[in-house]
Structure formats: C-alpha cells, structure tokens
Amino acid sequence: MTPSEAFVETLVANDVTDIFGIMGSAFMDAMDIFAPAGIRLVPVVHEQGAAHMADGYARASGRHGVVIGQNGPGISNCVTGIAAAFWAHSPVVIVTPEAGTTGIGLGGFQEAKQLPMFQEFTKYQGHVTHPARMAEFTGRCFDRAMSENGPTQLNIPRDYFYGEITAEIPQPRRVDRGAGGTKSLDEAAALLATAKFPVIVSGGGVVMADGVEECKALAERLGAPVVNSYQHNDSFPASHPLWAGPLGYQGSKAGMKLISQADVVIALGTRLGPFGTLPQYGQAYWPTEAKIIQIDADHTMLGLVKKISVGICGDAKAVAIELGKRLDQLTLACDATKAERAATIKAEKEAWEEELTAWTHEKDEYSLDMLEEHKNEEGNWLSPRQVLRELEKAMPENVMISTDIGNINSVAHSYLRFEKPRSFFAPMSFGNCGYALPTMIGAKAAAMDRPAVAYAGDGAWAMSMGEVLTAVRHDIPVTAIVFRNRQWGAEKKNQVEFYNRRFVAGELDNGESFAAMAQTMGAEGIVVDQLDEVGPALKRALAAQMEEGKTTVIEVMCTRELGDPFRRDALAKPVRTLEKYKDYV
C-alpha cells in the first residue's frame, strides 16, 4: 500500500470519523481518500478553532478528537488550542504535516520546526522517520493519547505520504487501568473508618472514567457531601441530595463551608489544582488540618499541590468500587451521624440558594457606580447574575455547555448544574479566550442528539465568532450566548481593585450588533434586553437547533458591573519611584 493508505487505514482502525482542520497540499494525497474511508474533514475558519473543536469532540465522546492543517502557519495556529486540550486532559491527536525532507533547513515555503512548538503541551510526539513506519507511528499516537489522557502529535514530512510500502495496520491498544495498590486502598479505608466528617471532591477523572455512579455509591455509603472540582460541574449530578456544588472561583459557598469542616477529604480523580482551592468570597475554605486521600490515574499528580495522607494511583471508577467494597465490611465512625450531616448539607445548600437568588447584582462600589450610570444611558441593560439565573432555569436536562474565559463566564459557575457527565466544557487552567464556540461545535459534532450552548463575553466572542460560519456551512448547529457588557471584564476588575480605575485598553465599545453579524453569516440572531425574554429566547434558539438544525446567536445586553477578581494574590498595589509616575498609585 502507499503511506497515505497506511495512514488513513490506521485512522479507520481507531474509529476516526471526523477530523477538524483546513485543507492543505502537505497532506492532500491522504485527504483525497478520507471520504471513501468514512472520514469527514470539517473545514474551519481558523486552525485554533479546529484544535478546540477536536478538544470538545474528545471530551463529549470519550474518544479521540483529531485536528490537521497545512505545514507551517496552519500548524502554528493550533498551538493555543492544543495547550487548552492538554490542561483539559483531552485525547486529541494533532497531525502536523511538515516540510519535505529534501528541503528541511533551507528556509523554504511554510517551513517550521513543528515538534518544539508542541513539546510543552503533548504527552507524546511521534515523528515519522521513514514512510514504511507511517502506520506504526500513527497507531502509537492514538494509543498514547488515550493511555496518557492528553494530546499527542503525529509529525509527518510531506514527501513521506508517497511511495509504496508493506505495512501492517496496528489495532488499538487500550490500557486497562486498575484500582491502585492493595496497601494504599487498605490505608484509605482505615482512614475513612475513623472519619467523622468526610467530604468527596469529584474531579475530571470521574468524568473520564465514566465513574459518576460509583462516586455516588461511595458518597452514599459515607453520607459525604460531594463538591465538584474547579470547572468540573458535570462530575456529580446536581439533583442528588449530597451534591454541594463546585469549588474554586465563583463556586458554591455551600460546598466551601462544608469542605471547611472536613476531617478527611477524598480527592477522587483530581489533581487538586491550585486555582480550585484558593480562597473565595473572602474565606479560606480549604481544610488545612484534614487528612487527604488523593486518587489520580497519573502518579505524578499525587501530593503535587496539597500534602496528602494516602495517594492511590488508579482509575477513579475502579478505585471508588474497591474502596466501597472495603467500607461495606467496616463499621464507620460517620455511620452514626449520617442523618445529622444530611441535615447540615441540606441547610447549607438552601442558605446558598437563597443567597444566590437574592444576589441580583454585584454590591461592590464600582458596580454600584456603573448601575447608576446605566440609568442615564440609552437602552436597557441586564444584570449578569439575573441573566445567568434565568438561563439556568431554561436549560434542558441533557444540555452541553461551554464557557469562555472572563468575568461573567466565571460568575456563571455558580449557576451551571448538570445531571450527566460530559456536559461541561471550560477552558480549564490554560484560560484562553475564544474557546467556547469552537469547543461546543466539536462537542455537538460528537453528540448531535444533545442541545449545545456556548457562553462568551463580547471580548472573547470576537476572537472566535467566525466559526459561526463553520457551524452553518457544515450543519453542526449550536446556540451561543454572548454577554455584551462592552469591556474586557476580568482584567478591568483588576484595574478597579489595584489601579484606581485607570482603565487602559479595557473598553469594547462598538455600534455593531453581534446578533446582526450572526445573521450575515447565515445564523439566527436575537438581541435580548428584557429579563423576561432571556428564558424564552434560549428555548426558542434550542428548538431551532434541535428541530431545524439552525445555529443561533443570542446577544444579551449586560450592565458593566463586575464580579470579584480572579486572584487577589496575583497582583499587588503599585509602587512608583520615578517622579513622572508619582500619581499612578
């Protein structure tokens, strides 16, 4: 066979049916036979969007997302998207056709060293060293993406697609992850037997392991409240009595108050990232005296961020099962207080819901000033928290939601509740703008039967709104909510808190409507400036998405009020020593 045939047949062996990217001559010989192999190449507007789509596809489906582009600029455009996939632990395979071997080093057209670009953001980099090894390296990249829970890179000199080779197509190899060592499991069970107020942190590993039911069983055995790790709101069903909401920035006060009481924390499938354990709402809630049992499939994460008492290297689902078996054979100290703790959980959740409902606008001095200004401004402007609550009420149970980075999107964490895993797609700790729309297009492509919604502020939206064309052109309908507050909110809040409201490059005033722009791209566009229109607009857009296959952009006109800054510890009050800057403090 030819190397192109070996490459494509290896894709087929790994059940690849969709690839995101922009066509290019570097891989055209293989691309020519995608269709008869049952593979659809989804052409995007920009390759960063393709990488995000592959990320969303992988996270929604639990299998590979694949992205490809032209050598040089097409590949360099993908770096940010692959970095985001890396921090989301997504099994994305990026195929990077490279300049031909006879011209490498001569500074030819679209030549670049493509392996160093991705070395920080891939779990494995396969470089095809000879056409005869095409299938071998291709298969290995797919295997390693799944076994390592992260992106891999397949780098192929463009002349290696041609010729004639003898090849055996490798069949996929999947690692059967176990439940960890007997010693660590026994230690964890013994520690839990003495726990009086155990709390479970359910992380992304629970979602990736399809272990939500097992997490529920473990929580019910212990009577333990379950908090979601940061930006993993879909790791435990929100309707469950033991669910207490997400930790981290703009998370659940109920969850934070409950975990602050913990004497033993089970960190199930989470690395306990620093951004998800920092103080919030003016309180340092992490229980510094608690014993921590950390479970992670990557042994290098154990004890990395927080000091732990027991570390278990294993699959979150398998570990939950084995721990449950051990606990079923024990009398636990917390058995006698299940009813009492259930009442505490219920009371904290009810108090938080009441506070959240009453929290209709931000109460800091700057936001109150903005609300006064809006009274003299033309148009009607809605408080983000009220909008987010209305959107929450109107969401269907089976929805998938992606959020971009930014102030309103972060405030949304308190209002995003899910009943099933693989439903929430956030930019995680890489935190790049322009994430939400393309990621949700990829997720929708993997789950066409599910409603798909993307949240974005107007700054982040402008970075990727061109991908509306991708959704329309290729019949991958999504619904986007654009919060138009005419500012880079997250960074502007830092200028409020630390720089005496000296606003530099933070304003996004423009007269054009994003809804109108969407209409010019072939989508539906709705402008919402009345609170009672928010829910109906979403329901109308989702009906158009699911019944008519239409993409809709809902532009919500929002006030300029702003929630808390991301991290008060990341900035300091300015000090100026030169005379010319003395007033800039």
C-alpha positions as CSV (number, residue, x, y, z in Angstrom):
1,M,0.0,0.0,0.0
2,T,1.0,3.6,-0.1
3,P,1.9,5.5,3.1
4,S,-1.2,7.6,2.6
5,E,-3.3,4.4,2.6
6,A,-1.4,3.2,5.7
7,F,-2.1,6.5,7.5
8,V,-5.8,6.5,6.6
9,E,-6.3,2.8,7.4
10,T,-4.8,3.4,10.8
11,L,-7.3,6.2,11.4
12,V,-10.1,3.8,10.4
13,A,-8.8,1.2,12.9
14,N,-9.1,3.9,15.6
15,D,-12.7,4.7,14.7
16,V,-11.9,8.1,13.4
17,T,-15.0,9.5,11.5
18,D,-14.4,13.3,11.9
19,I,-11.3,15.5,11.5
20,F,-11.2,19.2,12.0
21,G,-8.8,21.5,10.1
22,I,-8.1,23.4,6.9
23,M,-7.1,21.5,3.8
24,G,-3.5,21.8,2.6
25,S,-1.3,20.4,-0.1
26,A,1.0,18.9,2.5
27,F,-1.5,16.1,3.2
28,M,-3.7,16.2,0.1
29,D,-2.8,12.7,-1.0
30,A,-4.2,11.3,2.2
31,M,-7.1,13.7,2.3
32,D,-8.1,12.5,-1.2
33,I,-9.2,9.1,0.3
34,F,-10.8,10.4,3.6
35,A,-14.3,10.1,2.1
36,P,-14.2,6.5,0.9
37,A,-12.7,5.6,4.3
38,G,-15.7,7.1,6.0
39,I,-13.9,10.1,7.4
40,R,-15.3,13.7,7.2
41,L,-12.9,16.6,7.2
42,V,-14.7,19.6,8.7
43,P,-13.1,22.7,7.3
44,V,-12.9,25.5,9.9
45,V,-12.3,29.3,9.7
46,H,-9.1,29.2,11.7
47,E,-7.0,26.3,12.9
48,Q,-7.1,27.3,16.5
49,G,-10.8,26.7,16.2
50,A,-10.1,23.3,14.8
51,A,-8.0,22.3,17.8
52,H,-10.7,23.5,20.1
53,M,-13.3,21.5,18.1
54,A,-11.1,18.4,18.4
55,D,-10.9,19.0,22.2
56,G,-14.7,19.4,22.5
57,Y,-15.2,16.3,20.4
58,A,-12.9,14.3,22.6
59,R,-14.5,15.5,25.8
60,A,-18.0,14.9,24.6
61,S,-17.4,11.4,23.2
62,G,-14.7,10.0,25.4
63,R,-12.6,9.1,22.3
64,H,-10.1,10.8,20.1
65,G,-10.5,14.3,18.6
66,V,-8.3,14.8,15.6
67,V,-7.0,18.1,14.1
68,I,-4.9,18.6,10.9
69,G,-3.5,21.5,9.0
70,Q,-1.1,22.7,6.4
71,N,2.6,22.6,7.4
72,G,4.0,25.9,8.9
73,P,1.3,28.5,9.6
74,G,-1.6,26.1,9.6
75,I,0.2,24.1,12.4
76,S,1.4,27.1,14.4
77,N,-2.1,28.4,14.5
78,C,-3.1,25.3,16.6
79,V,-0.7,25.8,19.5
80,T,-3.1,27.6,21.8
81,G,-5.9,25.1,21.1
82,I,-3.6,22.1,21.9
83,A,-2.4,23.8,25.1
84,A,-6.0,24.1,26.2
85,A,-6.6,20.4,25.4
86,F,-3.5,19.5,27.4
87,W,-4.9,21.1,30.5
88,A,-8.3,19.6,29.9
89,H,-6.6,16.1,29.7
90,S,-8.3,15.6,26.3
91,P,-7.1,12.7,24.0
92,V,-6.5,15.0,20.9
93,V,-4.3,13.8,18.1
94,I,-2.8,16.7,16.1
95,V,-1.5,15.6,12.7
96,T,1.3,18.0,11.6
97,P,2.4,17.5,8.1
98,E,5.9,19.0,7.8
99,A,8.1,20.4,5.0
100,G,9.6,17.7,2.8
101,T,12.8,16.0,3.9
102,T,14.8,17.2,0.8
103,G,14.2,20.8,1.7
104,I,14.3,20.9,5.5
105,G,16.7,23.5,6.7
106,L,16.8,25.6,3.6
107,G,14.2,28.1,4.7
108,G,11.6,27.0,2.2
109,F,8.0,27.9,1.8
110,Q,6.0,27.3,5.0
111,E,8.9,25.6,6.7
112,A,9.0,25.4,10.5
113,K,10.3,23.2,13.3
114,Q,7.0,21.8,14.4
115,L,8.0,19.5,17.2
116,P,9.3,22.2,19.6
117,M,6.1,24.2,19.2
118,F,4.1,21.5,21.0
119,Q,6.7,19.9,23.3
120,E,5.2,21.6,26.4
121,F,1.6,20.6,25.5
122,T,1.7,17.0,24.3
123,K,2.1,13.7,26.1
124,Y,3.9,12.1,23.2
125,Q,5.4,13.3,19.9
126,G,5.7,10.8,17.1
127,H,7.9,11.8,14.2
128,V,7.6,9.6,11.1
129,T,11.2,8.8,10.3
130,H,10.5,6.7,7.2
131,P,7.5,6.1,5.0
132,A,7.5,2.4,6.0
133,R,6.8,3.4,9.6
134,M,3.7,5.5,8.9
135,A,1.2,3.1,10.4
136,E,3.4,2.4,13.4
137,F,3.8,6.0,14.5
138,T,0.1,6.8,13.7
139,G,-1.1,4.0,15.8
140,R,1.2,4.8,18.6
141,C,0.0,8.5,18.7
142,F,-3.6,7.3,19.1
143,D,-2.7,4.7,21.7
144,R,-0.7,7.2,23.8
145,A,-3.4,9.9,23.6
146,M,-5.8,7.6,25.4
147,S,-3.3,6.0,27.8
148,E,-1.8,9.3,28.8
149,N,-5.1,11.3,28.9
150,G,-3.8,14.1,26.7
151,P,-2.8,15.4,23.3
152,T,-0.2,13.7,21.1
153,Q,1.5,15.0,17.9
154,L,2.0,13.0,14.7
155,N,4.6,14.8,12.7
156,I,4.9,13.7,9.0
157,P,7.3,15.0,6.4
158,R,5.1,15.8,3.5
159,D,7.0,13.6,1.0
160,Y,6.5,10.6,3.2
161,F,2.9,10.3,2.1
162,Y,4.1,9.0,-1.2
163,G,5.6,5.8,-2.4
164,E,4.9,2.1,-1.9
165,I,5.4,0.2,1.4
166,T,4.5,-3.0,3.0
167,A,2.6,-2.3,6.3
168,E,0.5,-4.0,8.9
169,I,-2.2,-1.8,10.3
170,P,-1.9,-1.8,14.1
171,Q,-5.0,-2.4,16.1
172,P,-5.7,0.0,19.0
173,R,-4.2,-0.9,22.4
174,R,-6.1,0.4,25.4
175,V,-4.7,0.4,28.9
176,D,-6.8,-1.3,31.4
177,R,-6.4,1.0,34.4
178,G,-6.6,-0.7,37.8
179,A,-7.8,0.4,41.2
180,G,-4.3,1.1,42.6
181,G,-2.3,-1.0,45.1
182,T,-3.8,-3.1,47.9
183,K,-1.7,-1.3,50.5
184,S,-2.9,2.2,49.6
185,L,-6.5,1.1,49.3
186,D,-6.4,-0.5,52.8
187,E,-4.8,2.6,54.2
188,A,-7.5,4.7,52.7
189,A,-10.3,2.5,54.0
190,A,-8.8,2.5,57.5
191,L,-8.5,6.3,57.5
192,L,-12.1,6.6,56.3
193,A,-13.3,4.3,59.0
194,T,-12.2,7.0,61.6
195,A,-13.6,10.0,59.6
196,K,-16.3,12.0,61.3
197,F,-17.0,14.4,58.5
198,P,-15.7,13.0,55.2
199,V,-16.1,15.1,52.0
200,I,-15.5,14.0,48.4
201,V,-14.1,16.2,45.7
202,S,-15.3,14.8,42.4
203,G,-12.9,15.7,39.6
204,G,-12.5,15.4,35.9
205,G,-11.1,11.9,36.3
206,V,-14.5,10.8,37.5
207,V,-16.0,12.0,34.2
208,M,-13.2,10.5,32.1
209,A,-13.5,7.1,33.9
210,D,-17.3,7.1,33.4
211,G,-17.4,6.8,37.2
212,V,-20.2,9.1,38.3
213,E,-22.4,6.2,39.5
214,E,-19.5,4.7,41.5
215,C,-18.8,8.1,43.0
216,K,-22.5,8.3,44.0
217,A,-22.3,4.9,45.7
218,L,-19.2,5.9,47.6
219,A,-20.8,9.2,48.8
220,E,-24.0,7.4,49.8
221,R,-22.0,4.8,51.8
222,L,-20.3,7.6,53.7
223,G,-23.1,10.1,53.8
224,A,-20.5,12.5,52.5
225,P,-21.2,15.8,50.7
226,V,-19.7,15.9,47.2
227,V,-18.2,19.0,45.7
228,N,-17.1,19.4,42.1
229,S,-13.5,20.3,41.5
230,Y,-13.0,23.6,39.6
231,Q,-14.7,23.7,36.2
232,H,-15.9,20.1,36.5
233,N,-19.5,20.9,37.4
234,D,-20.6,17.8,35.5
235,S,-18.7,15.4,37.7
236,F,-21.7,14.8,40.0
237,P,-25.5,15.2,39.4
238,A,-26.8,18.5,40.8
239,S,-30.2,16.9,41.8
240,H,-28.5,14.5,44.2
241,P,-29.0,15.4,47.9
242,L,-25.3,15.0,48.6
243,W,-24.2,17.4,45.8
244,A,-22.9,20.6,47.2
245,G,-21.6,22.5,44.1
246,P,-18.3,23.5,42.7
247,L,-15.2,24.7,44.5
248,G,-12.9,27.4,43.2
249,Y,-13.5,30.8,41.7
250,Q,-17.2,31.9,41.8
251,G,-18.1,28.5,43.1
252,S,-20.6,27.3,45.7
253,K,-20.5,28.8,49.2
254,A,-22.3,25.7,50.5
255,G,-19.6,23.4,49.1
256,M,-16.9,25.6,50.6
257,K,-18.5,25.8,54.0
258,L,-19.0,22.0,54.0
259,I,-15.4,21.1,53.0
260,S,-14.0,23.5,55.6
261,Q,-15.5,21.1,58.2
262,A,-13.9,18.0,56.7
263,D,-11.5,15.9,58.7
264,V,-10.9,13.6,55.7
265,V,-11.1,14.6,52.1
266,I,-11.4,12.1,49.2
267,A,-9.9,13.8,46.1
268,L,-11.4,11.5,43.5
269,G,-9.9,11.9,40.1
270,T,-8.5,15.4,40.6
271,R,-5.1,16.9,40.8
272,L,-6.4,19.5,43.3
273,G,-5.2,22.3,41.0
274,P,-4.3,25.5,42.8
275,F,-6.9,27.6,41.1
276,G,-9.6,25.4,42.5
277,T,-8.5,25.6,46.2
278,L,-7.7,29.3,46.6
279,P,-9.8,31.5,49.0
280,Q,-13.1,32.7,47.6
281,Y,-15.7,35.2,48.8
282,G,-13.2,36.4,51.4
283,Q,-12.8,33.0,53.0
284,A,-10.0,30.5,53.1
285,Y,-12.2,27.4,53.0
286,W,-9.6,24.6,52.3
287,P,-9.4,22.4,55.5
288,T,-5.7,22.6,56.3
289,E,-5.9,20.1,59.1
290,A,-7.8,17.5,57.1
291,K,-6.3,14.2,56.0
292,I,-6.4,13.9,52.2
293,I,-6.8,10.7,50.2
294,Q,-5.9,11.6,46.6
295,I,-6.8,9.3,43.7
296,D,-5.4,10.0,40.3
297,A,-4.5,8.0,37.2
298,D,-1.3,10.0,36.9
299,H,1.0,9.2,39.8
300,T,3.0,12.4,39.3
301,M,-0.1,14.4,40.5
302,L,-0.3,12.7,43.9
303,G,0.7,15.2,46.6
304,L,1.8,17.7,44.0
305,V,-0.4,20.6,45.1
306,K,-1.6,19.6,48.5
307,K,0.0,17.5,51.2
308,I,-1.7,14.1,51.3
309,S,-2.0,11.2,53.7
310,V,-2.8,8.5,51.2
311,G,-2.1,8.5,47.5
312,I,-3.7,6.0,45.2
313,C,-2.6,5.7,41.6
314,G,-5.6,4.3,39.7
315,D,-8.7,4.8,37.7
316,A,-11.3,6.9,39.6
317,K,-14.1,4.5,38.9
318,A,-12.2,1.4,39.8
319,V,-10.8,2.9,43.0
320,A,-14.3,4.0,44.1
321,I,-15.6,0.4,43.6
322,E,-12.7,-1.1,45.6
323,L,-13.0,1.5,48.4
324,G,-16.7,0.8,48.5
325,K,-16.1,-2.9,48.9
326,R,-13.8,-2.3,51.9
327,L,-16.1,0.2,53.5
328,D,-19.0,-2.2,53.3
329,Q,-17.1,-4.6,55.6
330,L,-16.4,-1.9,58.2
331,T,-18.3,0.0,60.8
332,L,-17.5,3.6,60.2
333,A,-17.4,6.4,62.8
334,C,-19.5,8.5,60.5
335,D,-22.3,5.9,60.3
336,A,-23.9,7.2,63.4
337,T,-24.1,10.8,62.2
338,K,-25.5,10.4,58.6
339,A,-28.8,12.0,59.4
340,E,-27.2,14.9,61.3
341,R,-24.8,15.5,58.4
342,A,-27.6,15.2,55.8
343,A,-29.4,18.0,57.6
344,T,-26.3,20.1,57.7
345,I,-25.8,19.6,53.9
346,K,-29.4,20.4,53.2
347,A,-29.3,23.6,55.3
348,E,-26.1,24.9,53.8
349,K,-27.4,24.3,50.2
350,E,-30.7,26.0,51.0
351,A,-28.9,29.0,52.5
352,W,-26.7,29.3,49.4
353,E,-29.6,29.0,47.0
354,E,-31.4,31.8,48.9
355,E,-28.3,34.0,48.8
356,L,-27.8,33.3,45.1
357,T,-31.4,34.1,44.3
358,A,-31.2,37.3,46.2
359,W,-27.9,38.3,44.7
360,T,-29.3,40.1,41.7
361,H,-26.4,42.4,41.2
362,E,-22.9,43.0,42.4
363,K,-22.6,45.1,45.5
364,D,-19.0,46.5,45.3
365,E,-18.6,50.3,45.0
366,Y,-17.6,50.2,41.3
367,S,-20.5,48.0,40.2
368,L,-23.0,50.3,42.1
369,D,-21.5,53.3,40.3
370,M,-22.0,51.5,37.0
371,L,-25.6,50.8,37.8
372,E,-26.1,54.5,38.5
373,E,-24.5,55.4,35.1
374,H,-26.8,53.0,33.3
375,K,-29.8,54.9,34.5
376,N,-28.7,57.8,32.3
377,E,-27.7,55.7,29.4
378,E,-29.8,54.9,26.3
379,G,-31.0,51.3,26.2
380,N,-31.9,48.7,28.8
381,W,-29.1,46.7,30.5
382,L,-29.5,43.5,32.4
383,S,-27.5,42.4,35.5
384,P,-25.4,39.3,34.6
385,R,-26.4,37.4,37.7
386,Q,-30.1,37.7,36.9
387,V,-29.5,36.7,33.3
388,L,-27.5,33.6,34.4
389,R,-30.2,32.6,36.8
390,E,-32.8,32.8,34.0
391,L,-30.6,30.8,31.7
392,E,-30.2,28.2,34.4
393,K,-33.9,27.8,34.7
394,A,-34.5,27.4,31.0
395,M,-31.7,24.8,30.4
396,P,-32.8,21.3,29.3
397,E,-31.5,18.5,31.4
398,N,-29.5,16.9,28.6
399,V,-27.7,20.2,27.7
400,M,-24.0,20.6,27.0
401,I,-22.5,24.0,27.9
402,S,-19.1,25.5,27.2
403,T,-17.9,28.7,28.8
404,D,-15.2,31.1,27.6
405,I,-12.8,32.9,30.0
406,G,-13.9,36.1,31.5
407,N,-15.8,37.8,34.4
408,I,-19.4,36.9,33.5
409,N,-18.4,33.4,32.4
410,S,-16.7,32.8,35.7
411,V,-19.7,34.1,37.7
412,A,-21.7,31.6,35.7
413,H,-20.0,28.7,37.5
414,S,-22.4,29.2,40.4
415,Y,-25.4,28.7,38.1
416,L,-24.2,25.8,36.0
417,R,-25.7,22.5,37.2
418,F,-25.7,19.2,35.3
419,E,-27.3,15.8,35.6
420,K,-24.9,13.8,33.5
421,P,-21.2,13.8,32.7
422,R,-19.5,15.1,29.5
423,S,-21.8,18.1,29.7
424,F,-19.5,21.0,30.8
425,F,-16.6,22.3,28.7
426,A,-14.5,25.1,30.2
427,P,-11.0,26.3,29.2
428,M,-9.5,24.9,32.4
429,S,-6.3,26.3,33.8
430,F,-4.9,27.5,30.4
431,G,-7.7,30.0,30.4
432,N,-7.6,31.2,26.8
433,C,-10.2,33.4,25.2
434,G,-12.0,32.3,22.1
435,Y,-12.6,28.8,23.5
436,A,-16.3,28.4,24.0
437,L,-17.8,28.5,20.5
438,P,-15.4,26.2,18.6
439,T,-15.2,23.7,21.5
440,M,-19.0,23.5,21.6
441,I,-19.1,22.9,17.8
442,G,-16.8,20.0,18.3
443,A,-18.8,18.6,21.2
444,K,-22.0,18.9,19.1
445,A,-20.4,17.1,16.2
446,A,-19.8,14.2,18.6
447,A,-23.3,14.3,20.2
448,M,-25.7,15.6,17.6
449,D,-28.7,14.5,19.7
450,R,-27.8,16.8,22.6
451,P,-28.6,20.5,23.0
452,A,-25.3,22.6,22.7
453,V,-24.8,26.0,24.3
454,A,-21.7,28.3,24.4
455,Y,-21.3,31.2,26.8
456,A,-18.9,34.0,25.9
457,G,-18.3,37.6,26.8
458,D,-18.1,40.1,24.0
459,G,-14.3,40.3,24.1
460,A,-13.7,36.5,23.9
461,W,-16.5,36.1,21.4
462,A,-14.9,38.4,18.9
463,M,-11.8,36.1,18.9
464,S,-13.7,33.1,17.5
465,M,-17.1,34.2,16.2
466,G,-16.0,33.5,12.7
467,E,-16.6,29.8,13.5
468,V,-20.3,30.5,13.2
469,L,-19.6,30.0,9.5
470,T,-18.3,26.5,10.3
471,A,-21.4,25.6,12.2
472,V,-23.7,27.0,9.4
473,R,-21.7,25.6,6.5
474,H,-21.4,22.1,7.9
475,D,-24.8,21.7,9.7
476,I,-23.4,21.5,13.2
477,P,-25.9,23.7,14.9
478,V,-25.2,25.3,18.2
479,T,-26.6,28.1,20.4
480,A,-24.2,30.9,21.5
481,I,-25.0,33.3,24.4
482,V,-22.9,36.5,24.0
483,F,-22.8,38.7,27.2
484,R,-22.3,42.1,25.8
485,N,-21.0,44.4,28.6
486,R,-18.6,46.3,26.3
487,Q,-15.4,45.6,28.2
488,W,-12.7,43.1,29.0
489,G,-14.3,42.5,32.3
490,A,-11.8,40.2,34.1
491,E,-8.8,42.4,33.6
492,K,-10.8,45.6,34.0
493,K,-11.7,44.4,37.5
494,N,-8.0,44.3,38.3
495,Q,-7.7,47.9,37.3
496,V,-10.6,48.7,39.6
497,E,-9.1,46.9,42.6
498,F,-5.4,47.7,42.1
499,Y,-5.0,50.7,39.7
500,N,-7.5,53.3,41.0
501,R,-9.9,52.8,38.0
502,R,-7.2,53.8,35.4
503,F,-8.7,51.9,32.5
504,V,-6.2,51.1,29.7
505,A,-7.4,49.1,26.7
506,G,-10.3,47.7,28.5
507,E,-13.3,49.2,26.6
508,L,-15.0,47.4,23.8
509,D,-17.5,50.0,22.6
510,N,-18.7,49.4,19.1
511,G,-22.0,50.1,17.4
512,E,-22.4,46.8,15.5
513,S,-24.7,44.1,16.8
514,F,-23.3,40.6,17.2
515,A,-26.7,39.2,16.5
516,A,-26.8,41.1,13.2
517,M,-23.3,39.8,12.4
518,A,-24.5,36.3,13.0
519,Q,-27.4,36.8,10.6
520,T,-24.9,37.9,7.9
521,M,-23.1,34.6,8.4
522,G,-26.3,32.6,7.9
523,A,-27.3,32.0,11.5
524,E,-30.2,33.3,13.5
525,G,-29.6,36.4,15.7
526,I,-31.6,37.5,18.7
527,V,-31.0,40.6,20.9
528,V,-32.2,40.4,24.5
529,D,-32.6,43.5,26.7
530,Q,-35.5,42.4,28.9
531,L,-35.1,39.9,31.7
532,D,-38.4,38.1,30.9
533,E,-37.1,37.5,27.4
534,V,-34.0,35.6,28.4
535,G,-35.5,32.1,29.1
536,P,-37.9,32.3,26.1
537,A,-35.1,33.3,23.8
538,L,-33.0,30.4,24.9
539,K,-35.8,27.9,24.5
540,R,-36.6,29.3,21.0
541,A,-33.0,29.0,19.9
542,L,-32.7,25.4,21.3
543,A,-35.9,24.4,19.5
544,A,-34.4,25.9,16.2
545,Q,-31.2,24.0,16.9
546,M,-32.7,20.6,17.7
547,E,-35.7,20.7,15.3
548,E,-34.5,22.8,12.4
549,G,-30.7,22.4,12.6
550,K,-30.2,26.2,13.0
551,T,-27.4,28.0,14.8
552,T,-28.5,31.0,16.8
553,V,-26.5,33.8,18.5
554,I,-28.3,35.4,21.4
555,E,-26.8,38.8,22.3
556,V,-27.6,39.8,25.9
557,M,-27.2,43.4,26.7
558,C,-25.5,43.4,30.1
559,T,-24.5,46.0,32.7
560,R,-20.9,46.9,33.3
561,E,-20.9,45.6,36.9
562,L,-18.2,43.1,37.6
563,G,-17.7,40.2,40.0
564,D,-14.7,39.5,42.2
565,P,-11.2,39.5,40.5
566,F,-9.8,36.1,39.6
567,R,-7.0,36.2,42.1
568,R,-6.3,38.9,44.6
569,D,-3.0,37.2,45.4
570,A,-1.7,37.6,41.8
571,L,-1.3,41.4,41.9
572,A,0.0,44.0,44.4
573,K,-0.8,47.6,44.9
574,P,1.5,49.6,42.6
575,V,4.6,51.4,43.9
576,R,6.1,54.2,41.9
577,T,9.6,55.7,42.5
578,L,10.1,58.0,39.4
579,E,8.7,61.5,39.8
580,K,6.8,61.3,36.5
581,Y,4.7,58.3,37.7
582,K,4.1,59.5,41.3
583,D,0.3,59.9,40.7
584,Y,-0.1,56.4,39.3
585,V,-0.6,54.6,42.6
